[in-house]
């Protein structure tokens, strides 16, 4: 029986690709890629010429059983996403679950992901945090934000540059304009930016800019006043 490898790829800077990751991709019988056009550039850079197969959220339900059979037949399969670690706001969960249900060995390599650098850069507590991924674009968006108003842990969100202002404004509406946050964009790239401040300050700053690149928002957790009247 073969094996499924989950191989993180750089979120921007190609130097973040690990030596082990390159070896696994070169040795794999098949490489599953979210977007073969994007991944082909990465593989060409590292002179990796293995078979590249499309595996994304629109076809993964139909292909996981076929892929699992290939692994059972002895093929080693590597899964990559466009950037970062597969399965983190990217395809991967369904394939991993299917393989585990069939007693197929799964190995996830450590490597690049956007949420951890953004969290550490934020200056907010890192001992307890919640990763919320992308907010719903339409239905359920405000409901989700309301549920997080009293969340005490540091919160991490992925967002597109086109919805950044909308997200900051909605956070400010439900959590207050003085709630502190950090916005990271273009992590590991030449124009990396980490901007910190209150939600009101961040809205003002980014409203005056042309926003580009992938975004990570880190939001301060709710801090409740625990003083009691009988302690006065």
Secondary structure as UniProt FT lines:
FT   STRAND          4..6
FT   HELIX           14..16
FT   HELIX           19..27
FT   STRAND          30..33
FT   HELIX           36..45
FT   TURN            46..47
FT   STRAND          51..54
FT   TURN            57..59
FT   HELIX           60..72
FT   TURN            73..74
FT   STRAND          77..80
FT   TURN            86..87
FT   HELIX           93..101
FT   TURN            102..103
FT   STRAND          106..108
FT   HELIX           114..122
FT   STRAND          129..134
FT   TURN            139..140
FT   HELIX           141..147
FT   TURN            148..150
FT   STRAND          154..159
FT   TURN            161..163
FT   HELIX           164..175
FT   TURN            177..178
FT   STRAND          180..185
FT   TURN            187..188
FT   TURN            190..191
FT   STRAND          193..198
FT   HELIX           199..207
FT   STRAND          215..219
FT   HELIX           229..231
//
